[in-house]
């Protein structure tokens, strides 16, 4: 056991996790995937709907740096900002790289993790399923295209159209509804299926969706978890959470 990790439960790594205030799925899915000797420690942070303007980006950075400072006291090895839409800023590595520089802690964002995962898998043509409303779906499509991907189809469930208070419904979406939604989104000839939103319960569906459609499935929580483990030097492979964690 290293000098840094004398904690009984964190002998291999400690992960920091920042989620939006309504999110209840990210922690549940990470808990199911977490390998022995690795723990994660969570903090919630307000949503930042404006990540485009200079003022909006500055406000996001202020909040993130404050939360990083608190989680840093737990001696975590890396911190993830686990908000998909809220971290979709281009250049894709600008937010995590900036946070790493200013806080002195390895930073991962969900959007950057997704792009890295898709590129690691060598895919370009995507079928995308989200729980979002049209405005966020348009933002996500632009983000993916700007990072070199072809979006064959992107469909959302329309949640959040009436405002952020509606977002709590995302976690309440039944698995059979999500599975049917993903199947509707799939375009034959796609290289991969992407399912976004860290509050969208998808973990039990990944293996069956990969088998049915014959392509890898990348999800927000799975990709962020993978990126965090690899950032901490944890190279474990997992058989039940999709090709990304099984092969890379």
Protein Blocks (a to p, Z undefined) as FASTA:
>chain_A
ZZklmcfklmmbccdddddfklcklmmmmmmmmcghiacddddddddfblkbmmlmmmmm
mmmmmmmmmmmmnopabdcdddfklmmccdfklmmmmmmmmnopacddfklmmmmmmmmn
opabdcdddfbdfklmmmmmmmmmmnopacfbacdehioklojklmmmmmmpcfklmmmm
mmmmpcghiabdcdehjkbcfklmmmmmmmmnopacddfklmmmmmmmmmnopabdcfkn
ojklmmZZ
